[in-house]
């Protein structure tokens, strides 16, 4: 953290742009960012939301490839910006940290692979519940309580990350509200019963409800 430069951005500001050649990383201290990518049809797809403690931009920093996604602040963000040269020297001097960072990248790829597998096999309700469960951890940490947990995500963004149509998200959120698992507001979803949400992620597959 001491190697970085203090980095402060207001809501809606660009942190990293897809396709750019930069190789710095940002460690988030407070606030949240959304990670998006452009689809073949030039639509914006939400890939993930990152929060305090997360590192942003490590894949391009380690590989030298172009940025694979765009990162935008969801609110005021405070972090530490570390240049590629400084990071590379630090990782060379501290192999244990280098191994840990590699594990972080692996965990993110495993999560992405799991989500892609879910899209093939899970019905829409399970997809929405699973995404909300994962976002609950992002917004409140691994030791989440039963609720309430406020997730700052719009319904179009939720549809994008769940891989379903927006109209289907409206339907599934309405059913989750009826079950008193969540409540919804402007650009946010509040989880009222995380235990119930986790149970809904594991319910048997109903093939008739799979969203195309």
ROSETOR-54583 format. One record per residue (C-alpha): residue number from 1; residue in three letters; z, y, x. Coordinates in pm, whole numbers. Last residue first. Layout:
<rs>
{NUM 'ala' {Z Y X}}
...
</rs>
This chain:
<rs>
{212 'unk' {-2365 -1842 -3321}}
{211 'unk' {-2000 -1836 -3436}}
{210 'unk' {-1831 -2174 -3468}}
{209 'unk' {-1655 -2195 -3806}}
{208 'unk' {-1823 -2512 -3935}}
{207 'unk' {-1722 -2696 -3620}}
{206 'unk' {-1351 -2668 -3700}}
{205 'unk' {-1193 -2743 -3365}}
{204 'unk' {-827 -2842 -3365}}
{203 'unk' {-568 -2562 -3319}}
{202 'unk' {-485 -2474 -2959}}
{201 'unk' {-552 -2099 -2956}}
{200 'unk' {-374 -2067 -3293}}
{199 'unk' {-54 -2194 -3133}}
{198 'unk' {-72 -1921 -2868}}
{197 'unk' {-112 -1657 -3140}}
{196 'unk' {190 -1798 -3322}}
{195 'unk' {401 -1765 -3007}}
{194 'unk' {265 -1413 -2945}}
{193 'unk' {391 -1289 -3281}}
{192 'unk' {350 -915 -3339}}
{191 'unk' {54 -852 -3110}}
{190 'unk' {-62 -492 -3153}}
{189 'unk' {-437 -429 -3139}}
{188 'unk' {-574 -93 -3027}}
{187 'unk' {-866 148 -3056}}
{186 'unk' {-728 303 -3378}}
{185 'unk' {-486 53 -3528}}
{184 'unk' {-449 -320 -3579}}
{183 'unk' {-157 -550 -3657}}
{182 'unk' {-110 -897 -3518}}
{181 'unk' {29 -1246 -3589}}
{180 'unk' {129 -1153 -3943}}
{179 'unk' {-85 -1439 -4080}}
{178 'unk' {-272 -1185 -4295}}
{177 'unk' {-323 -975 -3980}}
{176 'unk' {-474 -1277 -3803}}
{175 'unk' {-709 -1323 -4099}}
{174 'unk' {-818 -958 -4083}}
{173 'unk' {-866 -990 -3709}}
{172 'unk' {-1093 -1290 -3764}}
{171 'unk' {-1308 -1110 -4023}}
{170 'unk' {-1347 -791 -3819}}
{169 'unk' {-1425 -1000 -3510}}
{168 'unk' {-1699 -1179 -3704}}
{167 'unk' {-1858 -844 -3795}}
{166 'unk' {-1852 -756 -3425}}
{165 'unk' {-2051 -1066 -3335}}
{164 'unk' {-1905 -1314 -3088}}
{163 'unk' {-1875 -1348 -2710}}
{162 'unk' {-1498 -1300 -2698}}
{161 'unk' {-1529 -1022 -2436}}
{160 'unk' {-1797 -843 -2636}}
{159 'unk' {-1631 -883 -2974}}
{158 'unk' {-1309 -743 -2827}}
{157 'unk' {-1503 -448 -2687}}
{156 'unk' {-1658 -383 -3030}}
{155 'unk' {-1307 -409 -3182}}
{154 'unk' {-1164 -155 -2941}}
{153 'unk' {-906 -244 -2678}}
{152 'unk' {-569 -92 -2592}}
{151 'unk' {-337 -390 -2630}}
{150 'unk' {11 -316 -2766}}
{149 'unk' {264 -598 -2735}}
{148 'unk' {521 -633 -3013}}
{147 'unk' {607 -899 -2939}}
{146 'unk' {715 -1255 -2858}}
{145 'unk' {807 -1147 -2506}}
{144 'unk' {568 -1177 -2216}}
{143 'unk' {684 -1305 -1879}}
{142 'unk' {334 -1304 -1729}}
{141 'unk' {297 -924 -1749}}
{140 'unk' {287 -686 -2046}}
{139 'unk' {-67 -550 -2074}}
{138 'unk' {-247 -815 -1870}}
{137 'unk' {-44 -1100 -2023}}
{136 'unk' {-124 -973 -2372}}
{135 'unk' {-492 -958 -2270}}
{134 'unk' {-491 -1334 -2217}}
{133 'unk' {-336 -1402 -2560}}
{132 'unk' {-577 -1156 -2725}}
{131 'unk' {-871 -1336 -2563}}
{130 'unk' {-741 -1676 -2674}}
{129 'unk' {-679 -1559 -3032}}
{128 'unk' {-1031 -1415 -3054}}
{127 'unk' {-1187 -1733 -2915}}
{126 'unk' {-976 -1957 -3138}}
{125 'unk' {-1083 -1765 -3448}}
{124 'unk' {-1449 -1772 -3344}}
{123 'unk' {-1470 -2148 -3304}}
{122 'unk' {-1429 -2304 -2959}}
{121 'unk' {-1666 -2532 -2767}}
{120 'unk' {-1940 -2329 -2601}}
{119 'unk' {-1758 -1996 -2585}}
{118 'unk' {-1450 -2172 -2449}}
{117 'unk' {-1651 -2299 -2151}}
{116 'unk' {-1753 -1940 -2069}}
{115 'unk' {-1388 -1834 -2094}}
{114 'unk' {-1284 -2113 -1859}}
{113 'unk' {-1547 -2008 -1608}}
{112 'unk' {-1429 -1645 -1619}}
{111 'unk' {-1066 -1751 -1573}}
{110 'unk' {-1164 -1977 -1282}}
{109 'unk' {-1356 -1686 -1126}}
{108 'unk' {-1052 -1458 -1155}}
{107 'unk' {-826 -1725 -1005}}
{106 'unk' {-1067 -1775 -715}}
{105 'unk' {-1072 -1402 -634}}
{104 'unk' {-692 -1402 -631}}
{103 'unk' {-691 -1712 -409}}
{102 'unk' {-917 -1533 -159}}
{101 'unk' {-670 -1244 -164}}
{100 'unk' {-389 -1489 -88}}
{99 'unk' {-580 -1637 205}}
{98 'unk' {-643 -1290 347}}
{97 'unk' {-277 -1203 300}}
{96 'unk' {-177 -1511 503}}
{95 'unk' {-433 -1419 770}}
{94 'unk' {-258 -1084 842}}
{93 'unk' {-424 -906 1136}}
{92 'unk' {-776 -990 1019}}
{91 'unk' {-681 -898 663}}
{90 'unk' {-555 -558 784}}
{89 'unk' {-868 -496 989}}
{88 'unk' {-1093 -576 692}}
{87 'unk' {-884 -359 457}}
{86 'unk' {-901 -59 691}}
{85 'unk' {-1276 -91 734}}
{84 'unk' {-1336 -149 364}}
{83 'unk' {-1144 162 264}}
{82 'unk' {-823 135 63}}
{81 'unk' {-773 341 -254}}
{80 'unk' {-416 330 -389}}
{79 'unk' {-348 356 -760}}
{78 'unk' {-262 580 -1051}}
{77 'unk' {-455 550 -1375}}
{76 'unk' {-447 774 -1682}}
{75 'unk' {-600 583 -1971}}
{74 'unk' {-863 313 -2018}}
{73 'unk' {-1015 383 -1674}}
{72 'unk' {-1365 251 -1608}}
{71 'unk' {-1484 -33 -1381}}
{70 'unk' {-1855 -123 -1372}}
{69 'unk' {-1961 -471 -1266}}
{68 'unk' {-2131 -676 -993}}
{67 'unk' {-2093 -414 -719}}
{66 'unk' {-2359 -483 -459}}
{65 'unk' {-2286 -757 -207}}
{64 'unk' {-2086 -709 112}}
{63 'unk' {-1898 -1033 44}}
{62 'unk' {-1534 -934 101}}
{61 'unk' {-1545 -577 -26}}
{60 'unk' {-1791 -674 -299}}
{59 'unk' {-1542 -931 -433}}
{58 'unk' {-1235 -711 -378}}
{57 'unk' {-1344 -434 -613}}
{56 'unk' {-1020 -391 -806}}
{55 'unk' {-678 -526 -708}}
{54 'unk' {-429 -591 -986}}
{53 'unk' {-63 -493 -959}}
{52 'unk' {-69 -270 -1266}}
{51 'unk' {-351 -359 -1507}}
{50 'unk' {-696 -513 -1536}}
{49 'unk' {-907 -563 -1849}}
{48 'unk' {-1192 -812 -1840}}
{47 'unk' {-1560 -881 -1899}}
{46 'unk' {-1654 -619 -2160}}
{45 'unk' {-2028 -632 -2221}}
{44 'unk' {-2239 -316 -2228}}
{43 'unk' {-2585 -367 -2376}}
{42 'unk' {-2893 -339 -2155}}
{41 'unk' {-3062 -636 -2327}}
{40 'unk' {-3020 -845 -2012}}
{39 'unk' {-2650 -761 -2029}}
{38 'unk' {-2484 -470 -1850}}
{37 'unk' {-2138 -532 -1709}}
{36 'unk' {-1789 -413 -1795}}
{35 'unk' {-1445 -417 -1634}}
{34 'unk' {-1183 -217 -1821}}
{33 'unk' {-905 -29 -1645}}
{32 'unk' {-534 0 -1711}}
{31 'unk' {-251 230 -1609}}
{30 'unk' {3 231 -1327}}
{29 'unk' {-5 94 -972}}
{28 'unk' {-361 -37 -954}}
{27 'unk' {-484 -140 -609}}
{26 'unk' {-832 0 -546}}
{25 'unk' {-1086 -156 -311}}
{24 'unk' {-1356 -1 -92}}
{23 'unk' {-1695 -168 -41}}
{22 'unk' {-1954 73 -186}}
{21 'unk' {-2310 -52 -246}}
{20 'unk' {-2352 53 -609}}
{19 'unk' {-2504 -190 -856}}
{18 'unk' {-2235 -165 -1122}}
{17 'unk' {-2034 155 -1085}}
{16 'unk' {-1672 162 -964}}
{15 'unk' {-1382 384 -1074}}
{14 'unk' {-1554 585 -1348}}
{13 'unk' {-1331 806 -1561}}
{12 'unk' {-1261 750 -1930}}
{11 'unk' {-892 833 -1911}}
{10 'unk' {-769 1044 -1618}}
{9 'unk' {-791 939 -1253}}
{8 'unk' {-539 935 -967}}
{7 'unk' {-586 767 -627}}
{6 'unk' {-328 793 -351}}
{5 'unk' {-492 691 -23}}
{4 'unk' {-427 339 101}}
{3 'unk' {-276 193 418}}
{2 'unk' {78 238 287}}
{1 'unk' {0 0 0}}
</rs>
